[in-house]
Amino acid sequence: MTLFSRSLPALLLCLACARGRPPVPILNYHSVGPGGDEFTVAPGDFERQLDFLVSAGLRTVSLDDLVQRRDVSRAVVLTFDDGTEDALTRVLPALRQRGMRATFFVITGLVGKPGYLSWDGVRALAAAGMEIGSHSVDHAHLADESDERVREELTASKRELESQLHAPVEVLAYPYNSVRKRIERAAAEAGYRAAVAGAVHGGKGLLNLYRVTIRRSTGLDEFRRLALGG
């Protein structure tokens, strides 16, 4: 491990502090399962993380709560990217058991593909009181795309979600947690009211909300610190 790689997390934290943070910690998951890559959290670890939130007296709130400026004291936002099928089979039961809410960001171009939710599954999450947002059509790295492609990725996914859910969809997760000012402007023009980014590009603005990713390697002590806004 190089000196640069050891110092990178601290550098990213300093950059995020310089830009500011949202008023509530936003945690980013991808999937929950017994196997998989670094972005797949083991079920037992996930359960222990949720149990910590309960024991710490932390409420789960939505991104819409931030938009509407509702009380978010002693709260955390849980977000899940991609729309994998474990959102319905593993994540939702664990949340409901504890009376929790979360935001699920769906890649609309992958709905119905093996390993991903069907539209019935997406609707089931919404019917259970979960917040549904866009994660674009194809999970393209938007910073590398033309303005026209960016607009299509953001507007087409929003339009499809609203058509399937028969409800407004106003929250967005930028693919790869990456955003630029022109992409923020495109998100606003598409009708999104809140959007989340990562440690490199995130801040406290509603269209670039900083969030931190929970990985398979995230220990419970680190999780505690992140959930408490550390």
C-alpha positions in Angstrom: 0.0 0.0 0.0 1.4 3.4 -1.0 1.5 6.5 1.1 -1.0 8.1 -1.2 -3.5 5.1 -0.9 -3.2 5.2 2.9 -3.9 9.0 2.9 -6.7 8.9 0.3 -9.6 8.3 2.8 -8.5 11.2 4.9 -8.1 13.4 1.8 -11.7 12.6 0.7 -13.0 13.3 4.1 -11.3 16.7 4.1 -12.8 17.5 0.7 -16.2 16.5 1.9 -15.9 18.7 5.0 -14.8 21.6 2.9 -18.0 21.3 0.9 -20.3 20.7 3.8 -22.5 17.8 4.7 -26.3 17.3 4.6 -28.1 17.6 8.0 -28.4 13.8 8.4 -26.0 10.9 7.5 -26.9 9.2 4.2 -25.7 5.6 4.0 -25.3 3.9 0.6 -25.8 0.1 0.2 -25.9 -1.9 -3.0 -26.9 -5.4 -2.1 -27.2 -7.8 0.8 -26.2 -11.5 0.4 -24.0 -14.3 1.5 -21.6 -13.9 -1.4 -20.6 -11.4 -4.0 -18.1 -8.5 -4.2 -17.1 -5.8 -1.8 -20.4 -4.0 -2.4 -22.5 -7.0 -1.1 -22.9 -6.8 2.6 -23.3 -10.1 4.5 -26.9 -10.6 5.9 -25.7 -11.0 9.5 -23.7 -7.8 9.3 -26.6 -6.0 7.8 -28.9 -7.1 10.6 -26.4 -6.0 13.2 -26.1 -2.6 11.5 -29.9 -2.1 11.6 -30.0 -3.3 15.2 -27.4 -0.6 16.1 -29.6 2.1 14.5 -32.5 0.9 16.7 -30.3 0.7 19.9 -29.0 4.2 19.2 -32.4 5.6 18.9 -31.9 6.7 15.2 -34.9 7.1 13.0 -34.9 6.3 9.3 -36.1 9.2 7.1 -36.5 9.8 3.4 -34.8 12.2 1.0 -38.2 13.8 0.6 -38.0 14.6 4.3 -34.9 16.6 3.5 -36.6 18.4 0.6 -39.6 19.2 2.7 -37.4 20.4 5.6 -39.1 18.0 8.1 -37.5 17.2 11.4 -34.5 14.9 10.8 -32.9 15.1 14.2 -31.5 11.7 15.5 -32.1 10.3 12.0 -30.3 8.6 9.1 -31.2 8.0 5.5 -30.7 4.4 4.1 -30.3 4.2 0.4 -29.9 1.1 -1.8 -28.6 1.3 -5.4 -29.3 -0.7 -8.6 -32.6 -2.5 -7.9 -31.2 -6.0 -7.3 -33.7 -8.7 -6.3 -32.4 -8.9 -2.7 -34.0 -5.5 -2.1 -37.3 -7.4 -1.9 -36.2 -10.8 -0.6 -33.7 -9.7 2.1 -33.6 -6.0 2.6 -37.3 -5.2 2.8 -38.2 -7.9 5.4 -35.3 -6.7 7.6 -36.5 -3.1 7.4 -40.1 -3.9 8.0 -39.3 -6.0 11.1 -37.8 -2.9 12.6 -40.3 -0.4 11.3 -37.7 1.3 9.1 -37.9 3.1 5.7 -35.3 3.3 2.9 -34.8 4.8 -0.5 -34.3 2.4 -3.4 -32.6 3.7 -6.6 -33.5 1.6 -9.7 -31.6 1.2 -12.9 -34.6 1.1 -15.2 -32.8 -0.6 -18.1 -32.1 -3.6 -15.8 -35.6 -4.2 -14.4 -36.7 -7.7 -15.2 -33.2 -9.0 -16.0 -31.7 -11.9 -14.0 -30.7 -10.8 -10.5 -32.8 -7.6 -10.7 -36.3 -6.6 -9.6 -39.3 -7.0 -11.8 -41.6 -4.1 -12.1 -44.0 -5.9 -9.8 -41.1 -6.0 -7.3 -40.4 -2.3 -7.6 -44.1 -1.6 -7.1 -44.1 -3.9 -4.0 -41.3 -1.8 -2.5 -43.3 1.4 -3.1 -46.5 -0.2 -1.7 -44.5 -1.1 1.5 -43.8 2.6 2.0 -40.3 2.7 0.6 -39.1 5.8 -1.4 -38.3 4.9 -5.1 -35.7 6.9 -7.1 -33.9 6.8 -10.4 -30.4 5.4 -10.9 -30.5 6.3 -14.6 -31.4 4.0 -17.5 -28.1 2.2 -18.2 -25.8 3.3 -15.3 -23.7 5.3 -17.6 -20.8 7.3 -16.2 -22.5 10.6 -16.9 -19.4 12.8 -16.7 -18.2 11.1 -19.8 -21.4 11.5 -21.8 -22.8 14.3 -23.9 -25.4 16.7 -22.5 -28.0 15.0 -24.7 -27.1 11.6 -23.4 -27.2 12.9 -19.8 -30.7 14.3 -20.3 -31.9 11.1 -21.9 -30.5 9.0 -19.0 -32.2 11.2 -16.4 -35.5 11.9 -18.1 -36.2 8.5 -19.6 -35.6 6.7 -16.3 -37.8 9.1 -14.4 -40.5 8.9 -17.0 -40.5 5.1 -16.9 -40.6 4.9 -13.1 -43.5 7.3 -12.9 -45.4 5.4 -15.6 -44.9 2.1 -13.7 -45.6 3.5 -10.2 -48.3 6.0 -11.1 -46.6 8.4 -8.7 -44.0 11.2 -8.9 -40.3 10.2 -8.8 -38.2 13.1 -7.6 -35.0 11.6 -6.2 -31.9 10.4 -8.0 -28.6 8.6 -7.3 -25.9 9.5 -9.8 -24.3 6.4 -11.3 -20.9 5.8 -9.7 -21.7 8.5 -7.1 -20.2 10.9 -9.7 -21.6 14.3 -10.6 -20.6 17.6 -12.2 -22.4 21.0 -12.3 -23.8 20.4 -15.7 -25.3 17.1 -14.6 -26.8 18.8 -11.5 -28.4 21.3 -13.8 -29.8 18.5 -16.0 -31.2 16.8 -12.9 -33.0 20.0 -11.9 -34.3 20.5 -15.4 -35.6 16.8 -15.4 -37.6 17.5 -12.3 -35.5 15.9 -9.6 -35.7 17.7 -6.2 -32.9 15.7 -4.5 -29.9 13.7 -5.7 -27.1 11.9 -3.9 -23.4 11.7 -4.7 -20.3 10.2 -3.0 -17.3 11.2 -1.1 -15.5 12.8 -4.0 -18.4 15.0 -5.4 -20.9 15.1 -2.6 -21.8 18.2 -0.5 -24.8 19.7 1.3 -26.8 20.9 -1.7 -30.0 19.0 -2.4 -28.7 18.0 -5.8 -25.3 16.8 -4.6 -26.0 15.3 -1.2 -23.0 13.6 0.3 -23.4 9.9 1.2 -21.0 7.3 2.3 -20.9 3.7 1.0 -21.3 0.7 3.3 -19.1 -2.2 2.1 -18.7 -5.8 3.0 -15.5 -4.8 4.8 -17.2 -2.1 6.9 -16.9 -3.2 10.5 -19.5 -2.4 13.2 -17.3 0.2 14.9 -16.9 2.1 11.6 -20.6 1.7 10.8 -21.4 3.3 14.2 -19.2 6.2 13.5 -20.7 6.8 10.0 -24.3 6.4 11.2 -23.7 9.0 13.9 -22.3 11.4 11.3 -18.6 11.0 12.2 
